[in-house]
Amino acid sequence: MVESRETFWGRGIWNVRGWIALGIGFKLLNFGSDAAPRSPYWFAEIVLLILMVGGLWTNARFNGWPRLPLSRKSAPAVYVFLVWLFGMTYELSLTVTGAGIGGVHPQTIPSFILAQGDYLPIALVSYAVIRQTRATFREVFFFAGGKSLTEGLIFTGVLTAVLLSPSFWLSPLVLAYYTLAYSSFIALPLLFVDEALLWRPGERTHKHTVPFFWLLGFGLALLIRLFWGLVYSPLVTQWFGLPA
């Protein structure tokens, strides 16, 4: 699907390029910081960012580029798999204590077991939203940003802490970084899978605004995190005898 540049990137405050630039700017400001433990695979996130920026540059340079040759039947499974794959790649870049890999548990294997209750629902819910709303890459990019707010504002509280600190002026960069991080596994697959193959049949009768996708992402991610905390995490902890 080939879109006009204005449609693809957006204008003003909702311009994807601006958000990516701010997110990368925040990453560069914190590069090499010893404030938090670093995963030995910290560069996995950089790989995703290179794929994102490189894919978008190629798309803009050649006014659209060929995506994977998929059918309407296979495209949903490929999209869900890529969201999961890129999500697991992102998890490689995280650590809780510096010893284990993954951002959910201090130990590697428990962390990745627990992470499945987050990333698989995120992948399935994202596909369902794209199908029902006939969302484009730009809309999914900000939908991912809405999902990221549940982490930045509530579960880790990093964005909340910045907002309430003397460095509150950095909050737009933190917000942009969280949006970029989540879009690197939710929206990035759409550079390989034509989103039109994921849409339900029929014409798009109503175009939703970016704030709609932002709020939708936040609400659905909140439900996913509640499911993870109240159902998935207690069950798999018991089934696999995971350490606390």
VOPAGU-2260 file (C-alpha; in pm, 1 decimal, decimal comma):
REM VOPAGU-2260
SITE   aa  ch    i         X         Y         Z
SITE  MET   A    0       0,0       0,0       0,0
SITE  VAL   A    1     150,9     332,4    -102,9
SITE  GLU   A    2      49,9     642,2      95,0
SITE  SER   A    3     122,6    1008,6      44,2
SITE  ARG   A    4     408,3    1135,8     259,2
SITE  GLU   A    5     173,7    1357,5     458,5
SITE  THR   A    6     -56,2    1064,6     532,8
SITE  PHE   A    7     232,5     836,9     626,3
SITE  TRP   A    8     429,5    1074,4     849,0
SITE  GLY   A    9     156,8    1307,0     973,8
SITE  ARG   A   10     186,1    1677,7    1049,7
SITE  GLY   A   11     251,8    1898,9    1349,5
SITE  ILE   A   12     261,5    1734,0    1689,1
SITE  TRP   A   13     169,8    1396,7    1539,3
SITE  ASN   A   14     458,9    1378,9    1295,4
SITE  VAL   A   15     623,7    1036,6    1331,4
SITE  ARG   A   16     968,5    1164,3    1231,4
SITE  GLY   A   17     964,7    1421,1    1511,7
SITE  TRP   A   18     878,1    1160,5    1773,5
SITE  ILE   A   19    1147,5     925,4    1648,1
SITE  ALA   A   20    1404,9    1205,9    1657,4
SITE  LEU   A   21    1310,9    1298,6    2015,9
SITE  GLY   A   22    1316,6     931,6    2122,7
SITE  ILE   A   23    1660,2     876,6    1972,8
SITE  GLY   A   24    1775,8    1203,9    2129,3
SITE  PHE   A   25    1675,8    1077,7    2473,9
SITE  LYS   A   26    1852,2     747,3    2407,1
SITE  LEU   A   27    2171,2     930,1    2310,5
SITE  LEU   A   28    2155,8    1148,7    2621,3
SITE  ASN   A   29    2147,0     838,4    2839,2
SITE  PHE   A   30    2388,8     627,4    2636,8
SITE  GLY   A   31    2664,0     492,0    2860,0
SITE  SER   A   32    2486,9     595,5    3180,1
SITE  ASP   A   33    2563,1     383,4    3485,7
SITE  ALA   A   34    2241,3     483,9    3660,5
SITE  ALA   A   35    2083,3     140,3    3597,1
SITE  PRO   A   36    2215,0    -213,6    3536,6
SITE  ARG   A   37    2293,9    -293,9    3171,9
SITE  SER   A   38    2211,2    -616,9    2992,7
SITE  PRO   A   39    2501,2    -783,8    2808,5
SITE  TYR   A   40    2272,4    -769,6    2505,1
SITE  TRP   A   41    2190,5    -398,8    2543,4
SITE  PHE   A   42    2259,1    -351,8    2171,5
SITE  ALA   A   43    1949,1    -558,3    2077,9
SITE  GLU   A   44    1739,5    -244,1    2119,1
SITE  ILE   A   45    1977,3     -58,2    1886,1
SITE  VAL   A   46    1921,5    -328,1    1622,7
SITE  LEU   A   47    1545,7    -266,2    1640,2
SITE  LEU   A   48    1595,7     110,4    1612,6
SITE  ILE   A   49    1820,2      63,0    1309,8
SITE  LEU   A   50    1554,6    -155,2    1147,6
SITE  MET   A   51    1291,0     108,2    1222,5
SITE  VAL   A   52    1488,8     407,9    1097,2
SITE  GLY   A   53    1637,0     218,9     802,4
SITE  GLY   A   54    1300,5      80,8     697,0
SITE  LEU   A   55    1131,6     420,5     721,1
SITE  TRP   A   56    1415,8     587,7     529,8
SITE  THR   A   57    1389,1     326,6     254,8
SITE  ASN   A   58    1013,3     370,6     244,1
SITE  ALA   A   59    1048,3     749,0     209,2
SITE  ARG   A   60    1339,3     730,7     -34,2
SITE  PHE   A   61    1164,4     497,5    -275,4
SITE  ASN   A   62     805,7     609,9    -202,4
SITE  GLY   A   63     710,0     271,6     -62,3
SITE  TRP   A   64     899,1     -53,7     -81,3
SITE  PRO   A   65     808,9    -420,3    -134,5
SITE  ARG   A   66     699,6    -605,0     176,1
SITE  LEU   A   67     686,4    -977,6     238,8
SITE  PRO   A   68     482,2   -1161,0     -29,2
SITE  LEU   A   69     200,5   -1276,7     196,6
SITE  SER   A   70    -160,2   -1375,6     148,8
SITE  ARG   A   71    -447,8   -1242,7     357,6
SITE  LYS   A   72    -456,6   -1577,3     539,1
SITE  SER   A   73     -89,4   -1583,4     632,7
SITE  ALA   A   74     -37,0   -1210,8     703,1
SITE  PRO   A   75    -202,5   -1207,0    1050,8
SITE  ALA   A   76      11,5   -1497,9    1174,8
SITE  VAL   A   77     327,9   -1335,1    1038,4
SITE  TYR   A   78     241,9   -1000,0    1199,3
SITE  VAL   A   79     173,4   -1160,4    1539,2
SITE  PHE   A   80     495,2   -1362,4    1513,5
SITE  LEU   A   81     701,7   -1053,4    1426,2
SITE  VAL   A   82     554,7    -855,9    1717,1
SITE  TRP   A   83     652,0   -1142,9    1946,6
SITE  LEU   A   84     997,5   -1182,5    1785,8
SITE  PHE   A   85    1079,3    -811,1    1806,0
SITE  GLY   A   86     937,8    -802,0    2158,9
SITE  MET   A   87    1168,9   -1084,4    2265,7
SITE  THR   A   88    1456,9    -902,2    2096,4
SITE  TYR   A   89    1373,9    -592,2    2298,6
SITE  GLU   A   90    1364,9    -802,2    2617,7
SITE  LEU   A   91    1722,8    -911,7    2548,8
SITE  SER   A   92    1828,0    -550,0    2598,1
SITE  LEU   A   93    1673,5    -536,9    2948,0
SITE  THR   A   94    1788,9    -657,2    3287,2
SITE  VAL   A   95    1664,2    -617,8    3642,2
SITE  THR   A   96    1986,6    -661,9    3836,3
SITE  GLY   A   97    2253,7    -693,1    3568,1
SITE  ALA   A   98    2285,9   -1068,7    3623,5
SITE  GLY   A   99    1986,1   -1212,3    3440,9
SITE  ILE   A  100    1845,4   -1106,6    3103,7
SITE  GLY   A  101    1492,7    -965,6    3066,5
SITE  GLY   A  102    1302,9    -691,1    3239,5
SITE  VAL   A  103    1041,1    -893,2    3428,3
SITE  HIS   A  104    1242,9   -1106,1    3673,7
SITE  PRO   A  105    1601,5   -1101,9    3805,9
SITE  GLN   A  106    1664,7   -1446,8    3650,5
SITE  THR   A  107    1663,8   -1502,6    3273,7
SITE  ILE   A  108    1437,6   -1806,8    3228,3
SITE  PRO   A  109    1165,1   -1691,3    3471,6
SITE  SER   A  110    1177,7   -1345,5    3310,2
SITE  PHE   A  111    1109,8   -1479,2    2962,1
SITE  ILE   A  112     839,4   -1717,5    3084,4
SITE  LEU   A  113     663,3   -1431,9    3260,9
SITE  ALA   A  114     710,5   -1200,1    2961,5
SITE  GLN   A  115     497,5   -1424,4    2740,0
SITE  GLY   A  116     187,6   -1316,8    2931,1
SITE  ASP   A  117     256,2    -960,5    2822,1
SITE  TYR   A  118     394,8    -981,7    2468,4
SITE  LEU   A  119     159,3   -1246,0    2327,2
SITE  PRO   A  120    -156,3   -1057,4    2435,5
SITE  ILE   A  121       0,6    -733,4    2306,3
SITE  ALA   A  122      58,1    -898,4    1966,7
SITE  LEU   A  123    -293,6   -1043,4    1944,7
SITE  VAL   A  124    -467,0    -727,1    2066,7
SITE  SER   A  125    -262,8    -510,8    1827,5
SITE  TYR   A  126    -365,8    -729,7    1535,4
SITE  ALA   A  127    -731,5    -711,7    1641,7
SITE  VAL   A  128    -716,1    -330,3    1657,6
SITE  ILE   A  129    -549,2    -304,7    1316,4
SITE  ARG   A  130    -811,2    -536,3    1168,9
SITE  GLN   A  131   -1112,0    -359,5    1317,8
SITE  THR   A  132    -997,9       1,6    1270,8
SITE  ARG   A  133    -801,8     -51,2     945,7
SITE  ALA   A  134    -512,8     131,9    1110,9
SITE  THR   A  135    -208,5     256,1     918,2
SITE  PHE   A  136     155,3     248,5    1031,1
SITE  ARG   A  137     133,9     599,5    1176,1
SITE  GLU   A  138    -177,8     515,9    1376,2
SITE  VAL   A  139     -21,1     194,9    1507,1
SITE  PHE   A  140     292,7     390,9    1600,2
SITE  PHE   A  141      88,8     613,3    1832,1
SITE  PHE   A  142    -127,1     320,6    1944,5
SITE  ALA   A  143     201,1     169,9    2068,8
SITE  GLY   A  144     272,9     500,5    2241,1
SITE  GLY   A  145     -54,5     475,6    2427,0
SITE  LYS   A  146      37,7     125,0    2540,3
SITE  SER   A  147     375,0     248,4    2661,8
SITE  LEU   A  148     208,7     496,0    2899,3
SITE  THR   A  149      92,6     213,1    3126,2
SITE  GLU   A  150     460,1     142,7    3193,8
SITE  GLY   A  151     591,0     498,8    3199,8
SITE  LEU   A  152     313,6     640,5    3416,2
SITE  ILE   A  153     206,1     346,6    3633,1
SITE  PHE   A  154     410,4      27,6    3647,2
SITE  THR   A  155     766,1     167,1    3642,0
SITE  GLY   A  156     666,7     528,5    3697,7
SITE  VAL   A  157     970,2     664,2    3512,8
SITE  LEU   A  158     770,4     921,4    3319,1
SITE  THR   A  159     575,0    1018,1    3630,0
SITE  ALA   A  160     898,9    1068,9    3822,1
SITE  VAL   A  161    1039,3    1293,1    3549,3
SITE  LEU   A  162     717,7    1496,0    3532,0
SITE  LEU   A  163     735,6    1561,2    3907,1
SITE  SER   A  164    1108,3    1636,3    3913,6
SITE  PRO   A  165    1307,1    1956,5    3841,9
SITE  SER   A  166    1392,6    1794,4    3507,0
SITE  PHE   A  167    1025,2    1793,4    3403,3
SITE  TRP   A  168    1125,1    1966,4    3079,4
SITE  LEU   A  169    1272,5    1632,4    2968,5
SITE  SER   A  170     931,6    1463,0    2985,3
SITE  PRO   A  171     857,0    1503,9    2609,7
SITE  LEU   A  172    1181,5    1319,6    2532,7
SITE  VAL   A  173    1096,8    1042,3    2781,3
SITE  LEU   A  174     747,8    1010,2    2632,9
SITE  ALA   A  175     891,1     998,0    2280,6
SITE  TYR   A  176    1142,2     732,2    2385,4
SITE  TYR   A  177     872,8     509,1    2536,9
SITE  THR   A  178     664,2     550,3    2222,1
SITE  LEU   A  179     961,3     460,8    2003,4
SITE  ALA   A  180    1050,9     160,2    2219,7
SITE  TYR   A  181     701,5      10,6    2204,5
SITE  SER   A  182     657,2      90,2    1836,4
SITE  SER   A  183     982,5     -98,5    1768,8
SITE  PHE   A  184     793,4    -422,5    1823,5
SITE  ILE   A  185     427,9    -322,4    1761,7
SITE  ALA   A  186     456,6     -95,0    1455,1
SITE  LEU   A  187     790,0    -215,3    1310,7
SITE  PRO   A  188     636,3    -538,1    1172,2
SITE  LEU   A  189     419,9    -321,5     944,1
SITE  LEU   A  190     734,9    -231,5     751,7
SITE  PHE   A  191     747,1    -599,8     653,5
SITE  VAL   A  192     375,0    -686,5     646,5
SITE  ASP   A  193     136,0    -472,2     442,4
SITE  GLU   A  194    -122,1    -352,3     695,7
SITE  ALA   A  195    -392,2    -366,4     428,9
SITE  LEU   A  196    -362,8    -746,2     441,3
SITE  LEU   A  197    -460,5    -731,1     809,1
SITE  TRP   A  198    -770,8    -518,5     760,7
SITE  ARG   A  199   -1118,3    -662,3     772,2
SITE  PRO   A  200   -1295,5    -663,7     433,5
SITE  GLY   A  201   -1488,8    -354,2     332,7
SITE  GLU   A  202   -1433,1      17,6     313,9
SITE  ARG   A  203   -1302,9     231,4     597,1
SITE  THR   A  204   -1612,5     427,5     691,6
SITE  HIS   A  205   -1464,7     627,6     979,9
SITE  LYS   A  206   -1113,5     765,1    1029,5
SITE  HIS   A  207   -1011,6     778,7    1394,1
SITE  THR   A  208    -786,8    1048,7    1534,0
SITE  VAL   A  209    -439,4     989,0    1676,6
SITE  PRO   A  210    -559,3    1071,0    2034,2
SITE  PHE   A  211    -822,0     796,8    1987,7
SITE  PHE   A  212    -548,7     540,7    1915,4
SITE  TRP   A  213    -341,1     676,6    2202,4
SITE  LEU   A  214    -623,6     634,0    2452,0
SITE  LEU   A  215    -722,6     298,2    2304,5
SITE  GLY   A  216    -365,4     173,5    2342,3
SITE  PHE   A  217    -350,1     291,0    2701,9
SITE  GLY   A  218    -682,1     129,5    2795,5
SITE  LEU   A  219    -609,9    -204,6    2628,9
SITE  ALA   A  220    -255,8    -222,0    2767,1
SITE  LEU   A  221    -391,1    -153,9    3115,0
SITE  LEU   A  222    -625,8    -451,8    3077,4
SITE  ILE   A  223    -337,5    -667,9    2952,1
SITE  ARG   A  224    -120,8    -570,1    3250,9
SITE  LEU   A  225    -409,0    -643,2    3490,1
SITE  PHE   A  226    -450,6    -985,5    3326,3
SITE  TRP   A  227     -76,8   -1041,8    3362,6
SITE  GLY   A  228     -67,9    -942,5    3727,9
SITE  LEU   A  229    -390,6   -1106,0    3845,5
SITE  VAL   A  230    -406,8   -1420,0    3628,6
SITE  TYR   A  231    -102,1   -1507,6    3418,7
SITE  SER   A  232     182,1   -1433,3    3658,2
SITE  PRO   A  233      34,7   -1618,8    3960,0
SITE  LEU   A  234     -55,2   -1921,8    3745,4
SITE  VAL   A  235     279,4   -1968,0    3568,7
SITE  THR   A  236     468,3   -1894,6    3890,0
SITE  GLN   A  237     283,4   -2185,1    4050,5
SITE  TRP   A  238     299,4   -2417,9    3748,9
SITE  PHE   A  239     672,6   -2373,5    3687,7
SITE  GLY   A  240     771,8   -2314,0    4048,8
SITE  LEU   A  241     932,8   -1982,2    3959,0
SITE  PRO   A  242    1139,5   -1812,8    4229,7
SITE  ALA   A  243    1011,4   -1490,3    4380,2
